Amino acid sequence: MAKFSSRTRTPSSDSSPISSDFCFPELLNDKSSVFSQSPTSSPTSPNDDTHTQKPTRKRQNISPETKELLESVFFVKRNPNLRERKALAERCGLSVVQVRIWFANKRARCKGVDRSAE
């Protein structure tokens, strides 16, 4: 059985529903409500200049020869290990991450085709 704390809540002089051991006492003393602010005036809005976004990378298309090579490997082995992915990446001129993502996407596409055929 779980033990419960023997502390009891004592009513405070201002009859606040929040106990005196509240985690954020500065909110108790603040007269303005933190919930009355509109969402557009929040300090972490997406239009804030303090948060810089990464520039979006242009999508790289894979050449037909590279795609053919990746697909031929895929039909032999659906999950190449790191050594095989490194060799494929060097041969195709892609990064290891791009090869890994291509295989993950290809497995997902095949899985969708397999389910729709049933």
N, C-alpha and C positions, 0 to 999 in steps of 0.2 A: 504494500500500500504506500501511496505517496504521502510524504509529510507536508503539512501546510504550515505556513508561517503563523506564528501566534500574534503577530502585530495586528492591532485593530486600528481602524481609521477613527481618528478623533475629529469631531467637527471643528473647523477653524473659525476664527472670529468673523471672516468675511463670507462664510458659508459657501466657499468655492467648491465645485464638484471635483476639483483636481486636488490630489493629496499634496502635502507639503514636501514630500520627497520626489516631486516631479523632476524629470530629467532636464528640462529646459526652463529654469526659473526665469530667464530673461523674457520668455514669452508671457509669463504670468504678469509681469510688470508693464508690459507694452500695452498701451491703450488702444492702438490701432490693430485691427484684426489682420492677421497674415493671410486669411482666406478671402478677404474682401478685394484683394488685388486682382485685376483682370489678367488673363493669361498673356496678353500682348505686352504687358509691362514687366514681365518677369525678367530678372537679370540674366537668365540663361536662354533667352529666346534664340531661335536659329539665325536670325538676322543680325545678331550681335557681332561687332567687328573684332572682339577679342578672340573668337574661335575661328581660326583659319582652317579652311578645308583643303584637302589634298587636291591637286589638279586631276581632273579625270583623264585616264589614259585612253587613247584611241584603241578601238578593238583591232586586234591583229588577226587577219584571216590566214588560215593555214593553206599552204599550196596543195594542189591536187596530188603531187608526188608524196609529200609528207603525210597527207591524209591516207593515201593508199598504203604506205609503209606502216603507219599506226594501226590501221584496220587489219592488215595482215598479221601483225603481232597480236592484236586483240583477239582474233579468232583462234589463235594458238593458245594464248594465255591471257585471261581476263584481268588478272591482277599481277602485273610485273613487279618484281622486288626493286629495291633501291638501285642495285647495281645495273639491272636491266633498264630502268628508267634513265639512269645517267648515260648509258650507252646510246639509248634512243634519242635523248636530248642532244647529245653531241652530233649524232648522225643527221638529225633533222634541223639543227640550228635553233632549237628552242631551249627554254630553261627547264630544269627538272620539275619545277612546280607546274609549268604549263603542260607538261606531259602527264603529270599526276592528275591534274584537273581534267584533261581531255579524256583519260581513261575513266575517271569517276562519272563524267557526263555521258560517256558512251555506255557505261553500265546502266545508268539511269534510263537512257533512251531505249536500250534493249529490254529493260525490265518493263517499261510502259508498253512496248510492242508485244511482248510476251503476254501480258495481262489482257490486252485488248483482243488477242487472238483466241483466248479461252472462251 
